[in-house]
Amino acid sequence: MGTMLIQAGLESENSPEEWDIQHPEKVCSVHRQYIQAGSQIILTNSFGGISLMLGLHQLGNRVFELNLAAAEIARTEADAADHLVLVINKNSLFV
């Protein structure tokens, strides 16, 4: 996910998780590419979606909001797929 978002324009000083709010269409596109390639499981764009990591970008108070947005985006793309796609959010515990 991170590498593909960088290719879509994410810069190293920005939070990938904030892109779920700022650029949801780009995050959707990454999920769609994985699904079109045959993925049956996709991970939400929430790898660093914990208060410690988000705090590095002054987003520590937005943990729930950003993880929820990540899950909603992934679920929307999974529901639109022509095959069963499971969505996994590694941050099931919002710290």
Protein Blocks (a to p, Z undefined) as FASTA:
>chain_A
ZZmmmmnopafkbcfklmmmmmmmlmmmmmmmmmmnopabdcddfklmcfklmmmnopmm
mmmmmmmmmmmmmmmmmmmpcbdcddddfklpcZZ
